[in-house]
């Protein structure tokens, strides 16, 4: 599906044009707690003054619950809106995607157990970080009875995306660093994934190039660099939409819950150690395209990073992480037993090098202090 991408220039002129062209007079707005600090809040208030009806839904938490989505579906149906606009990070996107997906299902039954039937509700995404790439993917995550539920369907990919770099101005520096690292890890992992193809690799190359070229400006809050970083995260999202993530992400989730580090921070902790391990263990290749193909893939990643060898690339990856001055958590001995059994085996299947439980524990011991 080809997405329509809008810019925020000239006080959201392109968005104004889109709403007018499509005769939008009723909007269901899904937004997170950061909404009140964003420039676009004033834009929506202006729309209301001009007579456009806006129903705002923000009654959800990070790692959103199924019950919140159910309430969102109810309010969306009551609103009579045909357009959902999601403004926020990954959680807002996940909630909005699920509201769209479930809006034509039977509310008397569990939505998670029903057959998915695509609908014509339009979803417009306004990401407020340069990281998740959720505005480009068919995936959403919600929690039901304490358990993570992965929702996936091509029909929930937003058909319209608005990039508003002003949203990054107020993002705390730690969040800027960690969300950027999430996009970077998406691009790298997608490139080495067993599911990669020419299209996904092209998205990965674009993402990595733009991240490296704009990193300093992005951290300095340069407007053009912020815009480019949002585009880079979007390309990385397009890449993982094709390939999904690999062991780097599978191994990072428990780091987040155990040590309180942000998701992208945790993913980078893993990938900086996982890459050199895999380079040295291509004999354990499980990519059906073979070990020689995998070696070439790692060499291409090195070239993407501006390095002459995979060894140099490993050093550069670590150097990028170190330059951001992010902490490395300290582990207790008993943590390793919990960590090594926490890894989702489904995501491991996407990894090009086989990782045993023993190997995973060994990697965690190199990742943590």
N, C-alpha and C positions, 0 to 999 in steps of 0.2 A: 504494500500500500504506500502510495506517495503522500507524504504529509505536507500540509501547507504550513510554511514557517513564516511567522510575522516578526517584525522588529518593534521595539518600543520607542523608536525615534519620533520626534515631533509630537510629544505628549500622546503616544499611543494612536497615532493617526491611522495606521494600518488596521488596528483592532477596531477602531471606529468604523472604518470602511467595511470590514468583515461583518460587523453587527448590522450595519445599515443594509448591505447587499443581501443579507439573509433574513431581513425583517425580524430581527431578534428583539422582543419586548419583554422577555421573561427569562431570567438566568438563575440557575441553581449553583451557588458558589460554595465550593469546598475549600476551606483554608485552615492553616494551622495557627499556633499561637504567635507566630512571628508576623502575621498579617498586619497587625496594627502599627508596625514600625516601617512598613513598606510604602514607597511612593505610589504604588498602584492602588492602595487603599483610597487615596483621594480621587483617583480616576473613577472607581466604582461608586463612590459617594456622589460624584458628578452625574453619573448615569442615572442614579436614583432621582436626583433633582430634575433630570430631564424626562422623568416618567417611566423609566425602565424598571420593572419589578425585579428585585433581587432577594432570593431566599438564601441566607447564609447558614452554612452548617460547619461547625468546628468542634462538635462534641465527640472527640476521639482523642486517643493518646498515641505516643510513639509505640510502635508494635501494636497496631490497632486491633481491637476486639471485634469478633463477628457480630456481637450485639450492637455495636456502634454502627456497623454497616446496615444492619436491619433497620435501625432507626433512621439512618440516612435515606434508605430506599423509601420508607414510609413518607418522610417529609418531601422527598423529590416528587413522588406521585401526587401528593397534595398540592404541590406548587404549580403543577401543570406546565413546567418548563420543558423545553426541548433541547436546551443546551446546558451542559455541565461544564463549569470552568473550575479547574483545580489549581490553586495557588499554594505552593509550598514545597517541602522536601518529599522524600520517599513515602512517608506515611500518608500525607495528604493525597498523593498520587494513587497509592494503593486503595484508599477508601473510595476515591472518585471512580476508579476503574471498576471496583466491585459494585458500586451503586449503579453504574451503567449496565454492567453485566447482569445483575439480578433484577433490574427494573421491570422486566417483562415475565418474571417467574412467579410461581404461586407462593404468596407470603405465608400460607398456612403450613408449608413444608420447609424443611431445612434446605436453604439455597445450595449448600455445598453438595447435596445429594441429588440435585436435579440436573437434567440434561441442559446443556448450554445451547440456547437458540439466539444467534446474533440479532441485534436490534438496530434501529436507525437513530438512536440517541447520539447526538454529537458531543464528543469530549474534547475540550480545549485545555491544554496543559501549559501552566506558567511555572517552570521550575525556579526555585529560589536559591539553589546551590548549583555549583558546577561539579557534580559528582555522580549521583545515582544513575543518571541516564534513563530514569523510569519513564520519562516522556516518550521514549523511543522503543519501549519493550512491551512484550505481550504478557509480562509477569506481574503478579501482585502477591503480597503476603498479608494474611490476617491470622488471628489466633482464636481458636475455638476450644473451649474447655481446657485452656492452658497449653494447648498443642498448636504448633505452627502449621498453618495450612497454606500450601502453595497453590495459587490460582493461576492458570495459564490459558489464554485464548487470544488468537490474533485480533478478534473483534474489539478487544479493550485497548489496543494501541491508539493513543489519541490521534484524531485526524487533523488537528490543528495544534501548533506549538507557538507560543510567544516567548521570545528571549528578552528578558528585561534585566540587563546587567546592573541596574541601580539596586537590585535586591542584594547584590553581593557587598555593597558598601557597608552595610550594618552587620554583616556576618562576622562573628568573633574569629580572630585569627586562627585559633586552634581548629575551628570548624572549616575554615577555608583550606587549611593544610590537609585535614583528614578527608574532606570530600574530594579534593583534587587527587589525592592518593587513591581513592576508590576508583575514580575514572581511569587513572593510570594503570591500576591493577586489572581493571576490566579489559583494557586494550591489550595488555601483555598476555594475560591468561587466555583471552579469546584467540590470540595469534597462535599460541602453542596447543590449543584445544584439539582433541581428536575430531571435533566436529567442524573445524575451520574449513573455509573454502575461499575462492578468489575474492568474492564480495566481502566477506567478513574481514579478510586480511587487509583489504584496501581501507576499510573503515578504521581498523586498528592502526595502520600506518599514519593515516591522517590525524587520528587522535594523539598518538605519541608525538608526532612532529609538532603539533600545535601546543601540546602541554610543555614540551621542552622549550619552545620558542617564547612562550608567554609566561613562564613560571615566575620570573622575577617581577615583571610588571603586575601580574595578578596578585602576588603577595603585597605589593606596594599599593594596591587598589587603583591601578590605572584603568580607566574606563574601557579603552580598546582591548586591553589584555583580559579584562573581566569578560567582555563579550566573546573573545576568542576562546577562553577557557570553557564557557558555557557550550560553545559549538563543539569543542573537543570532547566534552563529556557526552554530548549528544551522539557523536560518532562512535564513541566507546560503547554507548548504550545500543546503538544499531549493531555493533559487532557481537555483543553478548546475546542480543535478541536472536541471532543466528546460531551461536555456538553454545551458549550458557557458560557459566564460570566453571572453574576447575578446583584442584586441591587447595589452592591458595585461599579461596573463599570458604571451602569446606572446613579448613582448619582454623579460620579466623573467628568464627562465631563464638566459640567458647572463650576465646581470649577477651572478647568484649564483655561477656557476662561475668567472668571471673575477676578481671582486673579493671573494669570500668573505662577502658579505652574506646574511642570512637571506631566505628566499623572500618573506615578507610585506613586508619592508623593500624588497626589489627591486620588487615589484609596485606599492607606493605611490610609489616613485621615478618609475615610468613613468606611472601614472594621474594624478598631479598635473600632469604636462605634457601628457598625451594628451587630457584633458578639455577644457582651453581651446583646444587645437589643433582638435579636432573641432567645438567650438562655432563657431569662426571659419571652418570649411570644410564646412558642411552642403551646399554645392553638390556635393560629392563623395559624397553619400549613396548607399549601395547597399542600404539597407533597402527591401524591396519596398513598404512602407507609405508611402514617400515622404518628401521633405524637410520638408514642413510637420509631418508626424507626428514626425520626428526632432527638429525644433526644440521641439515641445511636450514631447517626452521630456526634453530637456535642461532645459527650464524646470521640469518636475516634479522633476528631480533637485535643482535649485536650491532649490525649495520644501522638499524633504525635508531639506536641509541648513540650513533656516531662513534662506535668503537670498532677497532680492527680485529678483535677476537672475542670469543665468548667469555674468556677469562677477564678481559678488560670490562666487558659488559656487566659481569657480576659485581665488579668493583664499583662501576658507575652507579648501578642500582643502589648499592649500599651507601654510596656517597650522597645520592639525592636524599635518601632517608635521613642520613646523619645531618645534612645541611639544614634540615627543618627543625632540628633540636627537639625531637619528640622522645619521650621516655621509653625505655625498655623495661617492662614489668619484671619484678622479682618473683620467682616461683618458689613455693614450698614443695618439698619432695613428694608429698601426697597429691599435689596438683596433677602430676604427670599421668597417674592412673586414670584420673577423670578426663584429662585432655585427650588421651589417645583413643578413648572409647566414644568420644563425642562427635566424631567426624561422620558426616553424612556419606554413606557409601555410594549413593547415586551420583553425587558430584565427583567422587573419585573416579567414576567410570569415564568422565570427560578428560581426565588427566592423561598425558601421553606416556608417562612413566609410572609403572606399578609401584604403589606404596603399601607396604605391609604395616600392621599395627606396630611392629618393632621399629620400622623405619620412621613412622610418624612420631613415635615417642622420641627417637633420636633427634629428629628435626626440631621438635619442641624444645629440647635441651639446648640446641644451638640458638634458637630464637629468643629464649628467655634468659634472664640472669640467673 
